[in-house]
Amino acid sequence: MIDRSEATREGVLQVAKLMALSAVTAPKGRGIDNVEVRILDREEELEQLAVAMEEMAREYGDFFARDASNIRRSKAVVLIGGKIVDFKMKQPKELGIDLNLAMSLLNLGIAVGSAIKTASLMNVDNRVMYTVGVAAKKLKLLEADIVLGIPLSATAKNIFFDRVWPPK
């Protein structure tokens, strides 16, 4: 017999895996795959991430601590990162930006969008958090230049919205 708690945890983990698949198979500029993915689902991993975020809150702001409380209440976190790569393209001066950086970030954005679409289709609550990515990068949880984190939850009310900090 599988109870509600186990079914929810296993369901969220399955969705996290499908999100990773969506991120990996998302279209990439010039076909260059610069996207990395990792799933955190063990309580000790989530706690380590939350502690790092709380430590960073002292320097970067209370919202890191607010987001850390969401991590502790999540069933899993999908980390998606992008490496800044050379797309071997002539840089048009008219753009006025580094095309390699822009393309690398576009790939990351498309991968994250594909992943959260998958979570949404499967009714798993999620929120893209750069705070999670900064802490994950500090902890070297993913080999990437830029990391975003997507915590996942499946409860009667979405824990990632209507957030108040500090809690009442």
N, C-alpha and C positions, 0 to 999 in steps of 0.2 A: 504494500500500500504506500502511495506517495501522498504526503500531506501538503497543504497549501504552501508552507514555507519552502519545502524542498522543490516543489513544482515551480515556484516562482524563481528560486535561485537557479535551477537548471534551465528554465526557460530564458532567463536573462543572459545566462552564459551562452546558450545557443544563438541568441540574437547578437551578442558581442562577436561571436565567430562569423556570423553572416555579415556584420558590419565590416569586419576586417576583410572579408572577401570582396565586399563592395568597394572598399577603399583601394585594394590592390588591383581590381579589374577596372577601375574608373579610367576614362580616357586620359592620356598623358600627352602633353605637348611634344611634338616630333617623335612620339613613341618612347621617350626617355623616362624610365621608371626611377624616380628619385624619392619614392614614398616608402616609409617604414611604419610598421604597425606592431603593437604589443597589447595584450590584454592582461589587466591585473584583476584577479578575482578572489584572492585569499585575504582574509581579514588582516593578517600581519602586513601584507603589501599595501593595502588601503590605509592602514594606520600609519605606516612609515611615510606615505605620501602626505597624509593629513598633518602629521607632526612637522614635516618640512615646510608645508604651506603656512602653518601657524608661526614658525620661526621667521619666515620671510615677511609675515605681516608686520613685524616690528619695523622693517625698513621700507616696505612698499605700500602698506595700507591695510586697514581692517578687512577689506573685501577678501584678502587672502585667507583670513581666519573664517570669514563667513562661508567661503567656498569649501574650506577644510571640513566644516561641519556637514556639508552636503556629501563629501567623500565618505565620511564615516557612516552615513545613512544609505550609501549606495551598495548595490550588489556586485558591481564590477565597474571598471574604468577602461575605456578603449583609448589608447594613446596612438595618435597618428602624427608622424613627423615627416618633414621634408628636408632633403639635403640640397644645398645650393650647388648646382652643377653647371657645367659649361655646355650649352646647347649648340655650340659650334655654329653660331649665326652671326652674320655681320650686324653690328650694332648701328641702327639708324640714328643719326645725330638728332633728328627731329623729335624723337621720343623723349630725350633728355633724362632717361633713366637707364639703369643697367638691365638689359633685356634678360640676362641669365637669372638675375634675382627675380624679376617679374614673372618669368615663365616657371621658375621653381615654386614660387608662391601660388601661382595659378594652379599648378598641379596639386599642391597641398589643399587648396580650397575646393577643388573639384572632388578630390578623394574624401574630404571631410563631409562635403555636401551629399555625396553618394552614401556614406556611412550613416549619416543621421536620417536620410530618407528611408533607409532600411529599418532603422529603429522605429521610426514613426509608423511605417507600414505594419510593423509587428506590435504596435501599441505599447512600446517600452519608452518610458519617460527618459529624456536625455537633455543635456545642455552642453554646448561647446564652451569650454573654459580655458582661456589662455593661462590663468593662474595655475591650473593643474599642469599644463605643459611646462611652465617655467620651473616648477618644483620637480617634475619628472626629469627635466634636463639637468638640473642641479644634482639629482640623485643618480644620473647616468643610466636611467632606465631604458632609454632608447637612443640609438646612435643616429642623430639627426641634428641639423642646424636650427630648426624651428620645430617646436612640438606643441600640439594642442591636445587637451584631454577632454574626453566625453564620458562623464559619469552616467551610470544607468540605474534606473530604479523602476519598480513595478509595485505601486501602492495605490490605494483608493484616491489619493490626492497627489498631484505632481509636487515633489519636494523641491524642485528646482525653480519654482516661481513663487511669487508672493513671499519672498524671503525678507526677513527683517534682521538687522544686525545693530547692536547686539540683541540676542534673543530676549524676549520679555519674560 
